[in-house]
Amino acid sequence: MNIIEISSKSKVGKLRDEIAQIGDQLKALDTLPPPRDEIEQRISDWLEVQAGGSVAYAAISGFVSPNNGSLVSSIFQGWDLDSGGDWRFNPLVEFLKLQALVAPETLKAGLMALVDRHLADRECGPPTAERPAVRAELNKKRRQLEIEEEREIEKLEAGGDVVIRRPDADPAIILGEDHD
């Protein structure tokens, strides 16, 4: 019995390298940010929600009411929940909502500048909507490579060699249950 070491130049070694690369690509799908245009759309959608939640609409009706805006001071306040679930005054929350209402493009430009700095040295992944299909295709390709790897190992074993399998090798493939 001859236990052989698999080199990266051998057929099995090359297959293992490809399998590892696909594993890295699968991991990257969970960590890479989406493309810049998708991030920009997310920011636009978020700003729209923020603008819609502003009490500025109510404040405007106060400004134009005959009582000279006394309603404005009572409603133009920023309230949010603290970590304990209690309401607390936060003028920054309302300011953000007002900014999103009256100057969404300015706020968006500032946020996108921060995004661009964050993405400057990072690779973006595929769009979020495409990731399930990309993941399925990578898993399919990895499975094909694993089956091919097992066939090559079986050839070596038929010649009397013993090959140590990858720790993450699929037992169904090793046992021949998942391929012809």
Buried (B, 14 or more C-beta within 10 A) or exposed (E): EEEBEBEEEBBBBBBBEBBBEBEEBBEEBEEBBBBEEBBBEBBBEBBEEBBEBBBBEEBBEBEEEEEEBEBBEEBBEBEEEEEEEEEEEBEEBBEBBBBBBEBBEEBBEEBBEEBEEEBEEEEBBBEEEEBEEBBEEBEEBBBEBBBBBBBBBEEBEEEEEEBEBBEEBBEEBBEEEBBE
